[in-house]
Amino acid sequence: MTRLILLVAASLALTACNTIKGMGQDIQKAGSAIEGAAKK
């Protein structure tokens, strides 16, 4: 039972990391777009 809980917790942690990484990339792209518009 303990192994199952650890497995589920590890899966959730990895999923959260991927979500946060993706969100960071989206924010970076938005910042780049704003920077490009400001240079015009």
Biopython code that builds the backbone (N, CA, C, O; Angstrom):
import numpy as np
from Bio.PDB.StructureBuilder import StructureBuilder

atoms = [
    (1, "MET", "N", (0.830, -1.201, 0.000)),
    (1, "MET", "CA", (0.000, 0.000, 0.000)),
    (1, "MET", "C", (0.871, 1.261, 0.000)),
    (1, "MET", "O", (0.562, 2.241, -0.678)),
    (2, "THR", "N", (1.950, 1.220, 0.761)),
    (2, "THR", "CA", (2.844, 2.373, 0.823)),
    (2, "THR", "C", (3.487, 2.637, -0.531)),
    (2, "THR", "O", (3.658, 3.790, -0.928)),
    (3, "ARG", "N", (3.843, 1.575, -1.236)),
    (3, "ARG", "CA", (4.443, 1.743, -2.566)),
    (3, "ARG", "C", (3.462, 2.389, -3.533)),
    (3, "ARG", "O", (3.849, 3.213, -4.361)),
    (4, "LEU", "N", (2.204, 2.017, -3.428)),
    (4, "LEU", "CA", (1.182, 2.594, -4.298)),
    (4, "LEU", "C", (1.051, 4.093, -4.036)),
    (4, "LEU", "O", (0.959, 4.885, -4.974)),
    (5, "ILE", "N", (1.043, 4.472, -2.782)),
    (5, "ILE", "CA", (0.934, 5.889, -2.428)),
    (5, "ILE", "C", (2.147, 6.656, -2.946)),
    (5, "ILE", "O", (2.002, 7.754, -3.484)),
    (6, "LEU", "N", (3.339, 6.088, -2.788)),
    (6, "LEU", "CA", (4.546, 6.743, -3.287)),
    (6, "LEU", "C", (4.521, 6.872, -4.802)),
    (6, "LEU", "O", (4.932, 7.897, -5.346)),
    (7, "LEU", "N", (4.046, 5.846, -5.479)),
    (7, "LEU", "CA", (3.963, 5.879, -6.936)),
    (7, "LEU", "C", (3.003, 6.970, -7.401)),
    (7, "LEU", "O", (3.305, 7.716, -8.332)),
    (8, "VAL", "N", (1.861, 7.056, -6.757)),
    (8, "VAL", "CA", (0.876, 8.083, -7.113)),
    (8, "VAL", "C", (1.442, 9.474, -6.841)),
    (8, "VAL", "O", (1.288, 10.378, -7.662)),
    (9, "ALA", "N", (2.094, 9.649, -5.699)),
    (9, "ALA", "CA", (2.675, 10.947, -5.354)),
    (9, "ALA", "C", (3.757, 11.341, -6.361)),
    (9, "ALA", "O", (3.823, 12.497, -6.779)),
    (10, "ALA", "N", (4.597, 10.391, -6.747)),
    (10, "ALA", "CA", (5.651, 10.672, -7.720)),
    (10, "ALA", "C", (5.044, 11.046, -9.078)),
    (10, "ALA", "O", (5.534, 11.954, -9.749)),
    (11, "SER", "N", (3.997, 10.358, -9.473)),
    (11, "SER", "CA", (3.340, 10.657, -10.746)),
    (11, "SER", "C", (2.761, 12.060, -10.739)),
    (11, "SER", "O", (2.895, 12.795, -11.718)),
    (12, "LEU", "N", (2.120, 12.436, -9.646)),
    (12, "LEU", "CA", (1.539, 13.774, -9.542)),
    (12, "LEU", "C", (2.628, 14.842, -9.557)),
    (12, "LEU", "O", (2.459, 15.893, -10.174)),
    (13, "ALA", "N", (3.730, 14.579, -8.887)),
    (13, "ALA", "CA", (4.824, 15.547, -8.850)),
    (13, "ALA", "C", (5.410, 15.752, -10.241)),
    (13, "ALA", "O", (5.684, 16.885, -10.637)),
    (14, "LEU", "N", (5.601, 14.682, -10.976)),
    (14, "LEU", "CA", (6.156, 14.792, -12.332)),
    (14, "LEU", "C", (5.195, 15.521, -13.261)),
    (14, "LEU", "O", (5.620, 16.315, -14.100)),
    (15, "THR", "N", (3.932, 15.260, -13.116)),
    (15, "THR", "CA", (2.923, 15.928, -13.933)),
    (15, "THR", "C", (2.909, 17.414, -13.636)),
    (15, "THR", "O", (2.819, 18.236, -14.547)),
    (16, "ALA", "N", (2.999, 17.756, -12.356)),
    (16, "ALA", "CA", (3.010, 19.169, -11.969)),
    (16, "ALA", "C", (4.237, 19.868, -12.542)),
    (16, "ALA", "O", (4.137, 21.008, -12.994)),
    (17, "CYS", "N", (5.381, 19.212, -12.533)),
    (17, "CYS", "CA", (6.603, 19.809, -13.076)),
    (17, "CYS", "C", (6.434, 20.092, -14.565)),
    (17, "CYS", "O", (6.833, 21.153, -15.043)),
    (18, "ASN", "N", (5.855, 19.166, -15.288)),
    (18, "ASN", "CA", (5.642, 19.361, -16.721)),
    (18, "ASN", "C", (4.672, 20.507, -16.969)),
    (18, "ASN", "O", (4.854, 21.278, -17.911)),
    (19, "THR", "N", (3.651, 20.627, -16.139)),
    (19, "THR", "CA", (2.676, 21.702, -16.296)),
    (19, "THR", "C", (3.330, 23.050, -16.034)),
    (19, "THR", "O", (3.116, 24.002, -16.785)),
    (20, "ILE", "N", (4.124, 23.136, -14.975)),
    (20, "ILE", "CA", (4.796, 24.383, -14.632)),
    (20, "ILE", "C", (5.800, 24.756, -15.720)),
    (20, "ILE", "O", (5.925, 25.926, -16.083)),
    (21, "LYS", "N", (6.511, 23.759, -16.236)),
    (21, "LYS", "CA", (7.476, 24.024, -17.314)),
    (21, "LYS", "C", (6.754, 24.579, -18.542)),
    (21, "LYS", "O", (7.213, 25.547, -19.149)),
    (22, "GLY", "N", (5.640, 23.974, -18.902)),
    (22, "GLY", "CA", (4.861, 24.442, -20.052)),
    (22, "GLY", "C", (4.331, 25.848, -19.844)),
    (22, "GLY", "O", (4.320, 26.661, -20.768)),
    (23, "MET", "N", (3.892, 26.132, -18.621)),
    (23, "MET", "CA", (3.389, 27.466, -18.312)),
    (23, "MET", "C", (4.524, 28.485, -18.443)),
    (23, "MET", "O", (4.319, 29.583, -18.960)),
    (24, "GLY", "N", (5.702, 28.125, -17.981)),
    (24, "GLY", "CA", (6.855, 29.012, -18.094)),
    (24, "GLY", "C", (7.206, 29.303, -19.541)),
    (24, "GLY", "O", (7.553, 30.431, -19.891)),
    (25, "GLN", "N", (7.115, 28.286, -20.375)),
    (25, "GLN", "CA", (7.404, 28.472, -21.799)),
    (25, "GLN", "C", (6.366, 29.388, -22.442)),
    (25, "GLN", "O", (6.703, 30.225, -23.279)),
    (26, "ASP", "N", (5.092, 29.226, -22.045)),
    (26, "ASP", "CA", (4.040, 30.086, -22.592)),
    (26, "ASP", "C", (4.267, 31.539, -22.187)),
    (26, "ASP", "O", (4.092, 32.451, -22.995)),
    (27, "ILE", "N", (4.657, 31.746, -20.935)),
    (27, "ILE", "CA", (4.913, 33.106, -20.454)),
    (27, "ILE", "C", (6.102, 33.703, -21.199)),
    (27, "ILE", "O", (6.096, 34.882, -21.552)),
    (28, "GLN", "N", (7.118, 32.882, -21.433)),
    (28, "GLN", "CA", (8.291, 33.364, -22.156)),
    (28, "GLN", "C", (7.919, 33.770, -23.583)),
    (28, "GLN", "O", (8.380, 34.800, -24.073)),
    (29, "LYS", "N", (7.095, 32.974, -24.246)),
    (29, "LYS", "CA", (6.669, 33.312, -25.615)),
    (29, "LYS", "C", (5.867, 34.609, -25.626)),
    (29, "LYS", "O", (6.031, 35.443, -26.516)),
    (30, "ALA", "N", (4.998, 34.770, -24.630)),
    (30, "ALA", "CA", (4.202, 35.993, -24.554)),
    (30, "ALA", "C", (5.113, 37.199, -24.333)),
    (30, "ALA", "O", (4.909, 38.253, -24.935)),
    (31, "GLY", "N", (6.107, 37.047, -23.479)),
    (31, "GLY", "CA", (7.061, 38.134, -23.244)),
    (31, "GLY", "C", (7.832, 38.487, -24.495)),
    (31, "GLY", "O", (8.078, 39.662, -24.767)),
    (32, "SER", "N", (8.214, 37.479, -25.256)),
    (32, "SER", "CA", (8.931, 37.719, -26.509)),
    (32, "SER", "C", (8.054, 38.469, -27.506)),
    (32, "SER", "O", (8.530, 39.352, -28.220)),
    (33, "ALA", "N", (6.778, 38.114, -27.552)),
    (33, "ALA", "CA", (5.859, 38.775, -28.466)),
    (33, "ALA", "C", (5.675, 40.242, -28.060)),
    (33, "ALA", "O", (5.631, 41.125, -28.917)),
    (34, "ILE", "N", (5.571, 40.495, -26.769)),
    (34, "ILE", "CA", (5.413, 41.878, -26.289)),
    (34, "ILE", "C", (6.677, 42.686, -26.588)),
    (34, "ILE", "O", (6.609, 43.845, -26.995)),
    (35, "GLU", "N", (7.820, 42.055, -26.380)),
    (35, "GLU", "CA", (9.098, 42.726, -26.651)),
    (35, "GLU", "C", (9.206, 43.067, -28.142)),
    (35, "GLU", "O", (9.639, 44.158, -28.510)),
    (36, "GLY", "N", (8.809, 42.127, -28.983)),
    (36, "GLY", "CA", (8.858, 42.363, -30.429)),
    (36, "GLY", "C", (7.931, 43.498, -30.843)),
    (36, "GLY", "O", (8.272, 44.306, -31.708)),
    (37, "ALA", "N", (6.762, 43.554, -30.223)),
    (37, "ALA", "CA", (5.807, 44.625, -30.554)),
    (37, "ALA", "C", (6.333, 45.965, -30.064)),
    (37, "ALA", "O", (6.113, 46.988, -30.713)),
    (38, "ALA", "N", (7.024, 45.974, -28.930)),
    (38, "ALA", "CA", (7.546, 47.228, -28.385)),
    (38, "ALA", "C", (8.681, 47.768, -29.252)),
    (38, "ALA", "O", (8.886, 48.981, -29.299)),
    (39, "LYS", "N", (9.415, 46.906, -29.933)),
    (39, "LYS", "CA", (10.528, 47.341, -30.775)),
    (39, "LYS", "C", (10.065, 47.998, -32.074)),
    (39, "LYS", "O", (10.824, 48.734, -32.704)),
    (40, "LYS", "N", (8.823, 47.734, -32.472)),
    (40, "LYS", "CA", (8.302, 48.270, -33.748)),
    (40, "LYS", "C", (8.040, 49.750, -33.672)),
    (40, "LYS", "O", (7.602, 50.351, -34.653)),
]
sb = StructureBuilder()
sb.init_structure("model")
sb.init_model(0)
sb.init_chain("A")
sb.init_seg("    ")
for serial, (resi, resn, name, xyz) in enumerate(atoms, 1):
    if name == "N":
        sb.init_residue(resn, " ", resi, " ")
    sb.init_atom(name, np.array(xyz, "f"), 0.0, 1.0, " ", f" {name:<3s}", serial, name[0])
structure = sb.get_structure()
